[in-house]
Amino acid sequence: MPLHLLQIAKKLAHDAGALALDYQKRKLKIEKKAEINFVTEADIACEDLIVSTIKKNFPDHSIISEESGVHEGDGEYKWIIDPIDGTTNFANGLPFFSVSIAVVHKGKPIIGVIEIPATHETFHAKYGEGAFLNGKQIHVSKNNTLKDSLLATGFSYDRASKESIANMKIFEDAYNAGKGVRRTGSAALDLCYTACGRFDAYWEFGLHIWDIAAGKIIVEEAGGMVTNTDGTILNPKIGKLLASNGLVHSKMIDVIKNHYS
Ligand code: IPD
């Protein structure tokens, strides 16, 4: 692995986060991608900053980014980017948004960096070397009952999907079983909060690879588990994700499978 890959990923996440915070102070140009799915000029500016720097430093690397899609390269590395995860929060002036950057080598995720600019928090993980928050190693929580667990979920933009409808019922059961259920509005942030033990488990349907890629390696390197919602190996293309501290994983699968299989 090029030695400076992690440093560049961290700098890009940091710089894009600072740029996003700067945009958030101004009146933003916002466009609709779908009925309730938006993109702001800040998403585009942050993405341009990240993508142009990667192309300049690593012209043969491939890139998948939420707003501009696929940039094919013929090298062994691929970057997966969400320039602003939590765009709805961001556009409404809320602090729950993040910049998510993952690097994959020959199909295997090797680096995840997520910057939460409003709280000055940088999460990162490198395959086999642990997960860190602002340079300090982090671990998932040790709760092994749902009763003691703070849970989190999210709802996809497709309100009519069978997953969204089922998730309302799952939310209710999880609310009754756990200490509480949060919905932050940024999947990457939810994964970071699971990695450092603020949440014990997080699930969501309808996610995309750019929402998941960096957070998955951060949770796993913090000692947690990330699977499909039925417990099988995560397929980022179908985006039905359950992340947890590992100890409450099967208990959450049981809650979910009552309403969705
Ligand atoms: C969204 C956020 C949100 C989740 C949606 C995602 P975006 O990403 O992660 O928490 O509920 O499913 O699409 O669109 O703000 O980058």
Residues whose N, C-alpha, C, O or C-beta is under 5 A from the ligand:
A	BS01	IPD	I84 D85 G86 T87 T88 G154 F155 S156 G185 S186 A187 A188 G206 L207 D211
